[in-house]
Amino acid sequence: MTFFGDLEFFIYLALLSIPAALLGVFEKSLKYYRVFISAVTICLIIGPDKRSFLFLASFYILEYGLIRWYLGARLKQKQRSAAMYRCVLLVSILPLVLCKISEVTDLNVFQFLGISYLTFRVIQMIIEIYDGIIKEVKWLDYSDFLLLFATFSSGPIDRSRRYLHDADQVLERKTYIDLLGFGIQKIMIGAGYKFVLSAIAFKAVEQLTAHYTPWQLVAYSYSYGIYMFFDFAGYSAMAIGAAAILGIRVPENFNKPFISTDMKDFWNRWHMTLSFWFRDFVFSRIMMGFIKKKYFASRLTGASIAFLINMTAMGIWHGLTWSYVLYGLYHGILLAATEIYQKKSKFYKQTKKKKWYVFISWAITINCVMFGFLIFSGQFTTIIRMILERMV
């Protein structure tokens, strides 16, 4: 059984939804049932691989202990200790770093499904403890937030305070029934995206993979981009739907990304919870550091460097391969160029609302996006390697 990947899972999801629906309709708290069923689901899916399950259990215990210790230490501080904060962050990220290194070596440590998304949740909590926003972490709340099975393996990425606001509510019958209907609808839409439209696009991808003529590469890029959208947007929709049945309104992850008119617009529409997480906890923090320490005379220069660091970090988060690193760097360059152009160009300011300009801007953006998917797919590095081998 896999998360949202096979018939067995959907039968299981239907069965576990019945008690949730009854609790919701009778205006009872879903919190304890949600934690219980998430733990059971994770055990069923990851449990058979005892090594992965052991790493997951170790991660769960380690991060909870770290969060509780740091919260206690932070509450005792009159002034924030940046050194302690950085050390705690490094320790919290260490399992993910070891996992990513294991993907390209024989280390084989902390490799379990969902570690990337779980780490995001932990880091967010540590950052907000440092900021003084989070002042209490209960074991049940931590378990509920971290282990929600619907978003366990691939998001969307939620924020703890928003999540716990939903988790602590006992909804009125009508409100829950509306949420239940929304959840069922999202699961059906997501299934259509992932198992029908994504499958059609993937067939085109398979047929074009071995071909490297210019037009076939263009077709491959578009096919792969469309496949990626329907596959991941479908998964996200089903995750949002399953969470809704359990009383949680998980944030949307996609908002018509292929109508974007510039690269900043694209990242405000594509994998939004990931993009906004990096914006809030990486890009903004880098910018604040640049401004505070006056590294650059111009904020525009600082923003451009921050875009490069932010997106390269996002690429590395996907994996330690050249395809992912180049993908992140590529989007960092595009975002920096977009920022400079929009801030400096009089032509842009004069024409940005004209229909012909919007259309041209969209056409350029969609082609840049699809070329990015070519890089992400790994085919671009394969082509470069083939060219270099021929030159030699």
Secondary structure, 3 states (H helix, E strand, C coil): CCCCCCHHHHHHHHHHHHHHHHHHHCCCCCHHHHHHHHHHHHHHHHCCCHHHHHHHHHHHHHHHHHHHHHHHHHHHCCCCCHHHHHHHHHHHHHHHHHHHHHHHCCCCCCCCCCHHHHHHHHHHHHHHHHCCCCCCCCHHHHHHHHHCHHHCCCCCCCCHHHHHHHHCCCCCHHHHHHHHHHHHHHHHHHHHHHHHHHHHHHHHHHHHCCCCCHHHHHHHHHHHHHHHHHHHHHHHHHHHHHHHHCCCCCCCCCCCHHHCCCHHHHHCCCCHHHHHHHHHHHHHHHHHHHHHHCCCCCHHHHHHHHHHHHHHHHHHHHCCCHHHHHHHHHHHHHHHHHHHHHHHCHHHHHHCCCHHHHHHHHHHHHHHHHHHHHHHHCHHHHHHHHHHHHHC
